[in-house]
Amino acid sequence: MAKDKKEIKKDILNLFRTLQNEDGDVLPPELLESDYFKHLNWEEKRLYQNAVNDLISKGLVENVRGSVLRLKLTEKGADLIY
C-alpha cells in the first residue's frame, strides 16, 4: 500500500527522532535521500517534495542551504516530536 503525504511527513519527522546528535538536528543528506527516498515507489516520490514543502511551510523544519537537501528541525518541530 502506497504512503500518502501525511505518512511521508511522519516518516521524515521520525528520522529526526533517530538522530543522537547535538548539532541542531540536521538530517544528513545520505539518510534522507539515499536511505529514505530510494525506498519510495513512484507515486510516493511524487508526494515527497510536497511533504517536505509542507513541513517547511508549517515551520517544523527548515532547509539548510547547500547543493543537496538538508533539513534542520526547528524548535517548533522539536516540541512536536519530543
C-alpha positions in Angstrom: 0.0 0.0 0.0 1.4 3.4 -1.0 2.1 6.0 1.6 0.2 9.3 1.4 1.7 12.7 2.0 0.8 12.6 5.7 2.7 9.3 6.2 5.7 10.7 4.4 5.8 13.7 6.7 5.6 11.5 9.7 8.4 9.4 8.4 10.6 12.4 7.9 9.9 13.7 11.4 10.6 10.2 12.7 14.0 10.3 11.1 14.8 13.3 13.4 13.9 11.1 16.4 16.6 8.6 15.4 19.3 11.3 15.5 21.5 11.3 18.5 23.5 14.4 17.7 23.5 17.8 19.4 24.3 19.6 16.2 21.0 21.3 15.6 19.3 18.1 14.4 20.2 18.3 10.8 19.3 15.3 8.7 22.3 14.1 6.8 21.5 14.1 3.0 22.5 10.5 2.7 20.0 9.5 5.3 17.2 11.5 3.7 17.9 11.0 0.1 19.7 7.7 -0.2 18.2 5.7 2.6 14.7 7.0 2.7 13.9 8.4 -0.8 15.2 5.5 -2.7 12.8 3.1 -1.0 9.7 5.1 -2.1 7.7 3.9 -5.0 7.0 6.2 -8.0 3.7 7.6 -6.6 5.3 8.3 -3.2 8.3 10.0 -4.8 5.9 12.4 -6.4 4.4 13.3 -3.0 7.8 13.5 -1.3 8.7 17.1 -2.3 5.2 18.3 -1.4 5.5 16.7 2.0 8.9 18.4 2.6 7.4 21.7 1.5 4.5 21.3 3.9 6.9 20.6 6.8 8.9 23.8 5.9 5.8 26.0 5.5 4.5 24.8 8.9 7.8 25.8 10.4 8.6 22.3 11.6 11.8 22.1 9.6 13.9 24.4 7.5 16.1 23.8 4.5 19.8 24.3 5.2 21.1 25.8 2.0 23.6 23.8 0.1 24.0 21.7 -3.0 21.7 18.9 -1.6 18.6 18.9 0.5 19.5 19.1 4.2 16.6 19.6 6.6 17.1 21.1 10.1 14.5 20.5 12.8 13.2 23.8 14.2 12.3 24.5 17.8 8.6 24.1 16.8 9.3 20.8 15.2 11.3 19.6 18.2 8.4 20.5 20.5 6.1 18.4 18.4 8.2 15.2 18.2 10.0 15.1 21.6 
